[in-house]
Amino acid sequence: MTSSLVLAIVTFVYGFSAVMYISAWIFNKQALARVGMATALAGVAGNLIGFVLRWIETYAHGHGYIPLSNLYESLVFFALTVAVVCLFLEWKYKNSHINAVSITLSFLIMAYASLKAGQGAAAIQPLVPALKSNWLTVHVITCFLGYAGFAIAFGISLMYLVKKALDRGDAGAVSRIPAYDLLDELTQQTIMFGFLFLSLGIITGSVWANSAWGSYWSWDPKETWSLITWFIYAIFLHLRYVRGWDGTKIAVISIVGFMAVMFTYFGVNFLPGLHSYAKG
């Protein structure tokens, strides 16, 4: 069994889990949430197995590298980190409804990865010289842990705004979205988590860049947008802790920050620069 097949199956597992979580929220059935959690755990296990199989396959092709070198491989790892973090939050807060959006994001990420696989982007290729470094593992893992935190904060912020706009105090599905205080706290905590790891990712990337290209910072498009993203979330934390902002204003900044993350991840791959290999 190949990694591509395992990961294609994982896409549907995450999709089923997302349907269960959304159904549990809409119909207020905890049995469905339990099925969603069990299925999400199975998806995480399959995601991890597919990642390891991909790693083994790189050695079978004579290249031998951790599979974090291109867009397809990074999407697989991104989906895994999002799912792991959101399951941890469900366990910690004993609230399944916060995963209705988060597991859906893991499904969408894996669906896009499967689409890239169908286009041939999943083929194992030798690394370009700049990627032949142990810094690859540290840099990519820290960045994607940061992205996972921001992705979940984005989902929670969407839930906050939907609740704010549609909550009429009745017993409908909107009223079952977690309380404003919990959503606000989760947004803050997941962004702090993401900010810490994005900072580590930028630092390790700078060290790697100096090793590979002889300069810590080159104002490459991905470097520039990573810095812009870092500043957006730094402003978020400043407004939260120094100015005391919360609620709708913080949720909006969280969503804007994630848009910057997505442009940093996808958009700059189509611009000329030192990171242009990442679109492969």
Solvent accessible surface area in square Angstrom, and as a share of the most:
residue,aa,sasa,rsa
1,M,163,0.73
2,T,80,0.46
3,S,1,0.01
4,S,46,0.30
5,L,88,0.44
6,V,13,0.08
7,L,3,0.01
8,A,36,0.28
9,I,86,0.43
10,V,4,0.02
11,T,10,0.06
12,F,155,0.64
13,V,36,0.21
14,Y,0,0.00
15,G,11,0.10
16,F,100,0.42
17,S,0,0.00
18,A,4,0.03
19,V,81,0.47
20,M,27,0.12
21,Y,2,0.01
22,I,59,0.30
23,S,21,0.13
24,A,1,0.00
25,W,52,0.18
26,I,77,0.39
27,F,129,0.54
28,N,86,0.44
29,K,114,0.48
30,Q,92,0.41
31,A,55,0.43
32,L,49,0.25
33,A,3,0.02
34,R,156,0.57
35,V,65,0.37
36,G,0,0.00
37,M,58,0.26
38,A,61,0.47
39,T,21,0.12
40,A,0,0.00
41,L,93,0.46
42,A,58,0.45
43,G,0,0.00
44,V,24,0.14
45,A,50,0.39
46,G,13,0.13
47,N,0,0.00
48,L,90,0.45
49,I,97,0.49
50,G,0,0.00
51,F,18,0.07
52,V,65,0.37
53,L,47,0.23
54,R,8,0.03
55,W,92,0.32
56,I,102,0.52
57,E,37,0.17
58,T,0,0.00
59,Y,140,0.53
60,A,87,0.68
61,H,108,0.48
62,G,67,0.65
63,H,70,0.31
64,G,25,0.24
65,Y,15,0.06
66,I,20,0.10
67,P,1,0.01
68,L,6,0.03
69,S,14,0.09
70,N,20,0.10
71,L,8,0.04
72,Y,5,0.02
73,E,2,0.01
74,S,8,0.05
75,L,1,0.01
76,V,4,0.02
77,F,22,0.09
78,F,3,0.01
79,A,0,0.00
80,L,15,0.08
81,T,9,0.05
82,V,0,0.00
83,A,0,0.00
84,V,73,0.42
85,V,20,0.11
86,C,0,0.00
87,L,14,0.07
88,F,105,0.44
89,L,12,0.06
90,E,14,0.06
91,W,148,0.52
92,K,102,0.43
93,Y,48,0.18
94,K,158,0.67
95,N,34,0.18
96,S,11,0.07
97,H,19,0.08
98,I,3,0.01
99,N,1,0.01
100,A,4,0.03
101,V,36,0.21
102,S,1,0.00
103,I,0,0.00
104,T,33,0.19
105,L,24,0.12
106,S,0,0.00
107,F,60,0.25
108,L,95,0.47
109,I,22,0.11
110,M,1,0.00
111,A,35,0.27
112,Y,78,0.30
113,A,0,0.00
114,S,38,0.24
115,L,99,0.49
116,K,32,0.14
117,A,30,0.23
118,G,71,0.69
119,Q,123,0.55
120,G,46,0.44
121,A,25,0.19
122,A,10,0.08
123,A,51,0.40
124,I,22,0.11
125,Q,107,0.48
126,P,81,0.51
127,L,27,0.13
128,V,59,0.34
129,P,116,0.73
130,A,22,0.17
131,L,9,0.04
132,K,140,0.59
133,S,35,0.22
134,N,139,0.71
135,W,90,0.32
136,L,6,0.03
137,T,44,0.26
138,V,67,0.39
139,H,33,0.15
140,V,16,0.09
141,I,52,0.26
142,T,16,0.09
143,C,16,0.10
144,F,14,0.06
145,L,44,0.22
146,G,0,0.00
147,Y,15,0.06
148,A,0,0.00
149,G,0,0.00
150,F,0,0.00
151,A,1,0.00
152,I,2,0.01
153,A,1,0.00
154,F,27,0.11
155,G,1,0.01
156,I,1,0.01
157,S,0,0.00
158,L,63,0.31
159,M,10,0.04
160,Y,16,0.06
161,L,46,0.23
162,V,59,0.34
163,K,13,0.06
164,K,111,0.47
165,A,62,0.48
166,L,99,0.49
167,D,40,0.21
168,R,173,0.63
169,G,70,0.67
170,D,89,0.46
171,A,90,0.70
172,G,31,0.30
173,A,28,0.22
174,V,29,0.17
175,S,39,0.25
176,R,52,0.19
177,I,5,0.03
178,P,8,0.05
179,A,64,0.49
180,Y,69,0.26
181,D,118,0.61
182,L,37,0.18
183,L,0,0.00
184,D,18,0.09
185,E,67,0.30
186,L,0,0.00
187,T,5,0.03
188,Q,33,0.14
189,Q,63,0.28
190,T,5,0.03
191,I,0,0.00
192,M,89,0.40
193,F,70,0.29
194,G,0,0.00
195,F,37,0.15
196,L,99,0.49
197,F,43,0.18
198,L,3,0.01
199,S,23,0.15
200,L,70,0.35
201,G,0,0.00
202,I,30,0.15
203,I,105,0.53
204,T,16,0.09
205,G,15,0.15
206,S,21,0.14
207,V,54,0.31
208,W,22,0.08
209,A,3,0.03
210,N,52,0.27
211,S,82,0.53
212,A,44,0.34
213,W,84,0.30
214,G,62,0.60
215,S,42,0.27
216,Y,129,0.49
217,W,71,0.25
218,S,47,0.31
219,W,162,0.57
220,D,8,0.04
221,P,34,0.21
222,K,31,0.13
223,E,17,0.08
224,T,39,0.22
225,W,78,0.27
226,S,17,0.11
227,L,45,0.23
228,I,66,0.33
229,T,1,0.01
230,W,70,0.24
231,F,104,0.43
232,I,33,0.17
233,Y,1,0.00
234,A,25,0.19
235,I,94,0.48
236,F,0,0.00
237,L,25,0.12
238,H,93,0.41
239,L,23,0.11
240,R,43,0.16
241,Y,115,0.44
242,V,103,0.59
243,R,154,0.56
244,G,53,0.51
245,W,77,0.27
246,D,78,0.40
247,G,10,0.10
248,T,54,0.31
249,K,105,0.44
250,I,1,0.00
251,A,3,0.03
252,V,67,0.38
253,I,28,0.14
254,S,0,0.00
255,I,33,0.17
256,V,77,0.44
257,G,0,0.00
258,F,12,0.05
259,M,97,0.43
260,A,6,0.05
261,V,0,0.00
262,M,45,0.20
263,F,78,0.32
264,T,2,0.01
265,Y,11,0.04
266,F,53,0.22
267,G,19,0.19
268,V,6,0.03
269,N,4,0.02
270,F,146,0.61
271,L,75,0.37
272,P,120,0.75
273,G,33,0.32
274,L,71,0.35
275,H,34,0.15
276,S,42,0.27
277,Y,59,0.22
278,A,20,0.16
279,K,99,0.42
280,G,44,0.43
